[in-house]
Amino acid sequence: MSSMRDIKQRITNISSVEQIIKAMDMVASTKLLKARAQLDGVRPIYYELKRITEELGNNSNAKSHIFYKEHEVRNSLYIVLTSDRGLSGSYNANIMAKALEHMEQGKNEKLIVVGSKGKEYFKKKNKNIIHAVTDVNDTQVYYSSEKVAKWLIDVYLSGEVDEVFIAYTHFKTVLSSVPIVEKLLPLATNPAKETDYSNKNYEPDICTFIDNVVPLYLHMNLFRAYSESHTSEQAARMVNMDAAGKNASDLIEELNHMYNRKRQADITQELSEIVGSVNVLNKGGRNES
């Protein structure tokens, strides 16, 4: 059994860790509020652009456009969004497992990985990582996603890749996030809205309209996916820090009980030794008399 000094030292150490956990919980909570505000701002823009691109895809004149046309797939590109830091529970493990499962379809995949956790994971899996982005600055995400969108269009139009997917974590609630793999290119249409839009006028023409709206859509899609993942990450970290703080408090309480029992046992033993010594002295005095 540990000595009282060891137990007291453990209580001190865990109390220090508990203070750090509380600080990290507060930081994650603050970042979560900012991330949710950003996500709530970009979602309406993304959903409206998605509706427009799906509507365009149902136009008979747009089905032959390169952004909509299905063709033989030889090379696939995956953009996987992970975090740079841990302490977020199963957040990273879930999205990496989801992405890896989707890749196991016999295709020649190339990867763009955002976050050091994903970079380390897919490097161990011997995946073809063509670019990795780590230590992402939140203030630069909007412009960085625009650059990536332009680059995606260039490699897609050049034929280097035949389809593009993005793997991210969709934020639902603080306690619920879902890993998702979505196809970016070629663009999807909405089968539930099979309507002929041939009579709808686009200026100057529908192909030019598509060429201009798709870069904006991809930009907002990437920015929204990062916002979803970042919000999910902060929510997962906050929940895990809260659980860790409760575990630390429970452990401190348990150690305090252990310390008190040990202290009580030591006091009882000392009293027993004192009583025993007094009895021995009393016996010795009676014998001498």
C-alpha positions as CSV (number, residue, x, y, z in Angstrom):
1,M,0.0,0.0,0.0
2,S,1.2,3.5,-0.8
3,S,2.4,5.7,2.0
4,M,0.6,8.8,3.1
5,R,3.3,10.9,1.5
6,D,2.9,9.2,-1.8
7,I,-0.9,9.6,-1.7
8,K,-0.6,13.2,-0.9
9,Q,1.8,13.7,-3.8
10,R,-0.6,12.0,-6.2
11,I,-3.4,14.3,-5.0
12,T,-1.2,17.3,-5.6
13,N,-0.2,16.1,-9.1
14,I,-3.7,15.3,-10.2
15,S,-5.0,18.6,-8.9
16,S,-2.4,20.4,-11.1
17,V,-3.5,18.3,-14.1
18,E,-7.2,19.1,-13.2
19,Q,-6.4,22.9,-13.4
20,I,-4.8,22.4,-16.9
21,I,-7.9,20.4,-18.0
22,K,-10.2,23.1,-16.9
23,A,-8.2,25.7,-18.8
24,M,-8.3,23.6,-21.9
25,D,-12.0,23.0,-21.5
26,M,-12.5,26.8,-21.4
27,V,-10.4,27.4,-24.5
28,A,-12.2,24.7,-26.4
29,S,-15.6,26.1,-25.3
30,T,-14.5,29.6,-26.6
31,K,-13.3,28.2,-29.9
32,L,-16.5,26.2,-30.3
33,L,-18.6,29.4,-30.1
34,K,-16.5,31.1,-32.8
35,A,-16.5,28.0,-35.0
36,R,-20.3,27.6,-34.7
37,A,-20.8,31.2,-35.7
38,Q,-18.6,30.8,-38.7
39,L,-20.4,27.6,-39.7
40,D,-23.8,29.1,-39.3
41,G,-22.7,31.9,-41.6
42,V,-21.4,29.7,-44.4
43,R,-24.1,27.0,-44.4
44,P,-26.9,29.0,-46.1
45,I,-24.5,30.2,-48.9
46,Y,-23.3,26.6,-49.5
47,Y,-26.8,25.1,-49.5
48,E,-28.1,27.7,-52.0
49,L,-25.1,27.2,-54.3
50,K,-25.6,23.4,-54.1
51,R,-29.2,23.8,-55.1
52,I,-28.2,25.9,-58.1
53,T,-25.6,23.4,-59.3
54,E,-28.0,20.5,-58.9
55,E,-30.6,22.5,-60.9
56,L,-28.0,23.2,-63.6
57,G,-27.1,19.5,-63.8
58,N,-30.7,18.6,-64.6
59,N,-30.6,20.8,-67.7
60,S,-30.1,18.7,-70.8
61,N,-27.6,21.2,-72.2
62,A,-25.4,20.9,-69.2
63,K,-25.2,17.1,-69.0
64,S,-22.3,17.0,-71.5
65,H,-20.3,19.7,-69.6
66,I,-17.0,18.3,-68.1
67,F,-18.0,19.2,-64.6
68,Y,-21.1,17.0,-64.8
69,K,-20.1,14.4,-67.3
70,E,-19.4,10.9,-65.9
71,H,-16.4,9.2,-67.4
72,E,-14.0,6.3,-66.7
73,V,-12.2,6.7,-63.4
74,R,-8.5,5.9,-63.2
75,N,-7.3,8.3,-60.6
76,S,-9.2,9.6,-57.6
77,L,-8.3,12.5,-55.4
78,Y,-9.2,12.6,-51.7
79,I,-9.2,15.7,-49.4
80,V,-9.2,14.5,-45.8
81,L,-9.8,17.0,-43.0
82,T,-8.3,16.1,-39.6
83,S,-6.8,18.0,-36.7
84,D,-3.3,19.0,-35.7
85,R,-3.8,18.2,-32.1
86,G,-5.2,15.3,-30.1
87,L,-7.2,15.2,-26.9
88,S,-10.4,15.2,-29.0
89,G,-11.5,11.6,-28.4
90,S,-12.4,9.6,-31.5
91,Y,-12.8,12.6,-33.7
92,N,-9.6,11.9,-35.8
93,A,-10.0,8.1,-35.7
94,N,-13.5,8.2,-37.0
95,I,-12.9,10.4,-40.1
96,M,-9.6,8.6,-41.0
97,A,-11.3,5.2,-40.8
98,K,-14.2,6.5,-42.9
99,A,-11.9,7.9,-45.5
100,L,-9.7,4.7,-45.6
101,E,-12.8,2.5,-45.9
102,H,-14.0,4.6,-48.9
103,M,-10.5,4.3,-50.6
104,E,-10.5,0.5,-50.4
105,Q,-12.3,0.2,-53.8
106,G,-9.3,-0.6,-55.9
107,K,-8.8,2.9,-57.3
108,N,-5.5,4.8,-57.7
109,E,-6.0,7.4,-55.1
110,K,-4.1,10.6,-54.3
111,L,-4.4,12.4,-51.0
112,I,-4.4,16.0,-49.8
113,V,-4.4,15.8,-46.0
114,V,-5.2,18.7,-43.7
115,G,-3.9,18.2,-40.2
116,S,-0.8,16.5,-38.8
117,K,-2.9,13.6,-37.3
118,G,-4.1,12.6,-40.8
119,K,-0.7,13.1,-42.3
120,E,0.9,10.7,-39.8
121,Y,-1.9,8.1,-40.2
122,F,-2.0,7.9,-43.9
123,K,1.8,8.0,-44.1
124,K,1.9,4.8,-42.0
125,K,-0.7,3.3,-44.4
126,N,1.7,4.1,-47.3
127,K,-0.9,6.2,-49.1
128,N,0.1,8.6,-51.9
129,I,0.0,12.0,-50.1
130,I,0.7,14.6,-52.7
131,H,0.2,17.5,-50.3
132,A,-0.2,18.0,-46.6
133,V,-1.4,21.1,-44.7
134,T,-0.6,21.4,-41.0
135,D,-0.9,24.2,-38.4
136,V,-3.8,25.8,-40.2
137,N,-4.4,29.4,-39.2
138,D,-8.1,30.0,-38.9
139,T,-7.8,33.5,-40.3
140,Q,-6.4,32.1,-43.6
141,V,-8.8,29.2,-44.2
142,Y,-11.2,31.2,-46.4
143,Y,-8.4,32.2,-48.8
144,S,-6.6,28.9,-48.6
145,S,-9.8,27.0,-49.5
146,E,-10.2,29.3,-52.5
147,K,-6.7,28.4,-53.7
148,V,-7.4,24.7,-53.3
149,A,-10.7,25.0,-55.2
150,K,-8.8,26.6,-58.1
151,W,-6.2,24.0,-58.0
152,L,-8.8,21.2,-58.0
153,I,-10.4,22.6,-61.1
154,D,-7.0,22.8,-62.9
155,V,-6.0,19.2,-62.1
156,Y,-9.6,17.9,-62.9
157,L,-9.7,19.7,-66.3
158,S,-6.2,18.6,-67.2
159,G,-7.2,14.9,-66.6
160,E,-4.8,14.2,-63.8
161,V,-7.7,13.1,-61.6
162,D,-11.1,11.8,-62.8
163,E,-13.0,12.3,-59.6
164,V,-12.6,14.3,-56.3
165,F,-13.8,13.4,-52.9
166,I,-13.7,15.3,-49.6
167,A,-13.7,13.5,-46.2
168,Y,-14.8,15.7,-43.3
169,T,-16.8,15.5,-40.0
170,H,-20.4,16.9,-40.2
171,F,-21.4,18.8,-37.1
172,K,-24.9,18.0,-35.8
173,T,-24.8,18.8,-32.1
174,V,-22.2,19.2,-29.4
175,L,-22.6,15.6,-28.6
176,S,-23.1,14.3,-32.1
177,S,-20.8,14.5,-35.2
178,V,-20.8,12.3,-38.3
179,P,-17.8,11.4,-40.5
180,I,-18.8,11.9,-44.2
181,V,-17.1,11.3,-47.6
182,E,-18.7,13.3,-50.3
183,K,-18.0,13.6,-54.1
184,L,-17.0,17.1,-55.2
185,L,-16.3,16.3,-58.9
186,P,-18.0,15.4,-61.2
187,L,-20.9,17.4,-59.8
188,A,-24.0,15.6,-58.5
189,T,-27.6,16.3,-59.6
190,N,-30.8,15.8,-57.7
191,P,-32.7,12.9,-59.1
192,A,-35.8,13.9,-57.1
193,K,-36.0,17.1,-59.2
194,E,-35.8,15.6,-62.7
195,T,-37.1,18.7,-64.5
196,D,-36.3,20.0,-68.0
197,Y,-34.7,23.4,-67.6
198,S,-34.0,23.8,-71.3
199,N,-36.2,26.8,-71.5
200,K,-34.6,28.6,-68.7
201,N,-32.3,31.5,-69.9
202,Y,-28.7,31.8,-68.7
203,E,-26.6,34.7,-69.8
204,P,-24.6,34.6,-71.9
205,D,-25.1,30.8,-72.1
206,I,-25.4,27.9,-69.7
207,C,-21.8,26.7,-70.2
208,T,-20.4,30.1,-69.4
209,F,-22.7,30.3,-66.4
210,I,-21.5,26.9,-65.1
211,D,-17.8,27.9,-65.7
212,N,-18.4,30.8,-63.3
213,V,-20.6,29.3,-60.7
214,V,-18.7,26.1,-60.1
215,P,-15.5,27.7,-58.8
216,L,-17.6,29.6,-56.2
217,Y,-19.5,26.5,-55.3
218,L,-16.3,24.4,-54.8
219,H,-14.8,27.3,-52.7
220,M,-17.8,27.5,-50.4
221,N,-18.0,23.7,-50.2
222,L,-14.4,23.4,-49.0
223,F,-14.7,26.3,-46.6
224,R,-18.0,24.9,-45.2
225,A,-16.4,21.4,-44.9
226,Y,-13.5,22.9,-42.9
227,S,-15.9,24.8,-40.7
228,E,-17.9,21.6,-40.1
229,S,-14.8,19.7,-39.1
230,H,-13.3,22.5,-37.0
231,T,-16.6,22.9,-35.1
232,S,-16.8,19.1,-34.6
233,E,-13.2,19.0,-33.3
234,Q,-13.7,21.8,-30.7
235,A,-17.0,20.2,-29.6
236,A,-15.3,16.8,-29.2
237,R,-12.4,18.4,-27.3
238,M,-14.7,20.3,-25.0
239,V,-16.7,17.1,-24.2
240,N,-13.5,15.1,-23.6
241,M,-12.0,17.8,-21.4
242,D,-15.2,17.9,-19.4
243,A,-15.1,14.1,-19.0
244,A,-11.4,14.2,-18.1
245,G,-12.1,16.9,-15.5
246,K,-14.8,14.8,-13.9
247,N,-12.5,11.8,-13.8
248,A,-9.8,13.8,-12.2
249,S,-12.2,15.1,-9.5
250,D,-13.4,11.5,-8.9
251,L,-9.9,10.3,-8.6
252,I,-8.9,13.1,-6.2
253,E,-12.0,12.2,-4.0
254,E,-11.0,8.5,-4.0
255,L,-7.4,9.4,-3.1
256,N,-8.6,11.6,-0.3
257,H,-10.7,8.8,1.1
258,M,-7.7,6.5,0.8
259,Y,-5.5,9.1,2.6
260,N,-8.0,9.5,5.4
261,R,-8.3,5.7,5.9
262,K,-4.5,5.4,5.9
263,R,-4.2,8.3,8.4
264,Q,-6.9,6.8,10.6
265,A,-5.2,3.4,10.5
266,D,-1.9,5.0,11.5
267,I,-3.5,6.9,14.4
268,T,-5.2,3.7,15.5
269,Q,-2.0,1.8,15.4
270,E,-0.1,4.5,17.3
271,L,-2.9,4.5,20.0
272,S,-2.7,0.8,20.2
273,E,1.1,1.0,20.7
274,I,0.7,3.7,23.4
275,V,-2.0,1.7,25.3
276,G,0.2,-1.4,25.0
277,S,3.2,0.4,26.4
278,V,1.2,1.7,29.3
279,N,-0.1,-1.7,30.1
280,V,3.4,-3.1,30.0
281,L,4.6,-0.4,32.4
282,N,1.7,-1.0,34.8
283,K,2.4,-4.7,34.8
284,G,6.0,-4.1,35.5
285,G,5.1,-1.7,38.4
286,R,2.9,-4.3,40.0
287,N,5.5,-7.0,39.7
288,E,8.1,-4.9,41.5
289,S,5.8,-4.2,44.4
